[in-house]
Amino acid sequence: IEKLKAMFIRKKYVDEKGWNDLVASVEQEVRLAQEAALRQPQPTAQDALTKLFDDGSLPKHGGLAAEGIDPVASETVITEEGPRINLIEAVKRTLDHELGVNPRCVVFGEDVGMKGGVHGATVDLQVRHGAGRVFDTSLNEDGIIGRAVGMAAAGLMPVPEIQFRKYLDPATEQINDCGTLRWRTNGDFAAPMVVRIPVGFSKRTGDPWHSVSGEAILAHTLGWRIAMPSNAQDAVGLLRTALRGNDPTFFLEHRAIQDTAPGRGVYPGDLYAIPFGKANTVRSGTKATIVTWGEMVHRAKSAVELCAEDIEIIDLRTIVPWDQQAVLESVRRTNRCMVLHEDTITAGFGAEIAATISRECFSALDAPVVRCASADVPIPYNKGMMDAVIPTIEEVAAQLRALLAY
């Protein structure tokens, strides 16, 4: 303090009297705050279970809600026809529209500006919206997320891109602090943002860094919502909901369906939005239920065709929250269930779903819940070796046959 005082006087910010007045003012402010804190009643125990996510109450700082700005109206019906587009184009068109209607939206990350992103999801967005709103950052994921937290707290809607799932790990502390910000401040502060991350194996190769799915770890990160679309239309609807929401969100784009036929679909319109926690029944059936998400939705469809059986497929679309009602209602009808995902099997999110089904549908089950997931090893470079780690169509079909025969 004495060194700070000397520096202030030396630089002529204040004189001796000015410094003493500042000290007195600060002491009075702290004393008043202390007295106000001590006058507050003890919270009820149940208060600990609130304020993790947006509950409709307005924060004092952070996001558009705190600034009194309502998002543009959305709708849940498809309003536009046209050619089929891939998932990357769907993401780009959605970002382009939201940048246009929300002047507080900013997109940034490694190579997202002039280059347009390593996956092409931001091509020409800097040209259209300016370098002040679509810009490059240094190779510093911790700084990218930290910057996003500050921007969100200041009333912006930041959309940082992390190039690959494994690259997010250096920002773990920033992510944890961001997710609990609303809870730690009893709803006074919030930091809504959308962190876009390409995840999973690619159509060409795998590897231990770029090919990580890793959604289970994110599901353990309190205060974050998680979307993982399996196609272009869902990508549009979920991304728009996240961009107009009031919570921090991980938006996971699977690399194998970014620009391939299975992920393509008609652009559903500039108002289309999908509520989080609302699964999609991809295929109706009576003999068993497959619960899955992301790229595994397409492997599930192919496996069911290979088995030639009447099996229901549910695409969760969001992991946090996940649609328990749709899953439980389906399993009570079909009496058998497989949970299929790309993340590793031990402590994968499928274990949470299987545990919930076993608890809520035990008397309706005709067989144990099956978990089909990647082995607990890194993703190999070699495609043949990758097939031994990640569930193939043939492996899914074999486990389905065993489930039906139980």
NORVEN-V678535 format. One record per residue. SS is DSSP state (h for helix, s for strand, l for the rest). Layout:
# NORVEN-V678535
[[SS] [SS]]
This chain:
# NORVEN-V678535
[[l] [h] [h] [h] [h] [h] [h] [h] [h] [h] [l] [l] [l] [l] [l] [h] [h] [h] [h] [h] [h] [h] [h] [h] [h] [h] [h] [h] [h] [h] [h] [h] [h] [h] [h] [h] [h] [h] [h] [l] [l] [l] [l] [l] [h] [h] [h] [h] [h] [l] [l] [l] [l] [l] [l] [l] [l] [l] [l] [l] [s] [l] [h] [h] [h] [h] [l] [l] [l] [l] [l] [l] [l] [l] [s] [l] [l] [l] [l] [l] [l] [l] [l] [s] [s] [l] [h] [h] [h] [h] [h] [h] [h] [h] [h] [h] [h] [h] [h] [h] [h] [l] [l] [l] [s] [s] [s] [s] [s] [l] [l] [l] [l] [l] [l] [l] [l] [l] [l] [l] [l] [l] [l] [l] [h] [h] [h] [h] [h] [l] [l] [l] [l] [s] [s] [s] [l] [l] [l] [l] [h] [h] [h] [h] [h] [h] [h] [h] [h] [h] [h] [h] [h] [l] [l] [l] [s] [s] [s] [s] [s] [s] [l] [l] [h] [h] [h] [h] [h] [h] [h] [h] [h] [h] [h] [h] [h] [h] [h] [l] [h] [h] [h] [h] [l] [l] [l] [l] [s] [l] [l] [l] [s] [s] [s] [s] [s] [s] [s] [l] [l] [l] [l] [l] [l] [l] [l] [l] [l] [l] [l] [l] [l] [l] [h] [h] [h] [h] [h] [l] [l] [l] [l] [l] [s] [s] [s] [l] [l] [l] [l] [h] [h] [h] [h] [h] [h] [h] [h] [h] [h] [h] [h] [l] [l] [l] [l] [l] [s] [s] [s] [s] [s] [s] [h] [h] [h] [l] [l] [l] [h] [h] [h] [l] [s] [s] [l] [l] [l] [l] [l] [s] [l] [l] [l] [l] [l] [l] [l] [s] [s] [s] [s] [l] [l] [l] [l] [s] [s] [s] [s] [s] [l] [l] [l] [h] [h] [h] [h] [h] [h] [h] [h] [h] [h] [h] [h] [l] [l] [l] [s] [s] [s] [s] [s] [l] [l] [s] [s] [s] [l] [l] [l] [h] [h] [h] [h] [h] [h] [h] [h] [h] [h] [h] [l] [l] [s] [s] [s] [s] [s] [s] [s] [s] [l] [l] [l] [l] [h] [h] [h] [h] [h] [h] [h] [h] [h] [h] [h] [h] [l] [h] [h] [h] [l] [l] [l] [l] [l] [s] [s] [s] [s] [s] [l] [l] [l] [l] [l] [l] [l] [l] [h] [h] [h] [h] [h] [h] [h] [l] [l] [l] [h] [h] [h] [h] [h] [h] [h] [h] [h] [h] [h] [h] [h] [l]]
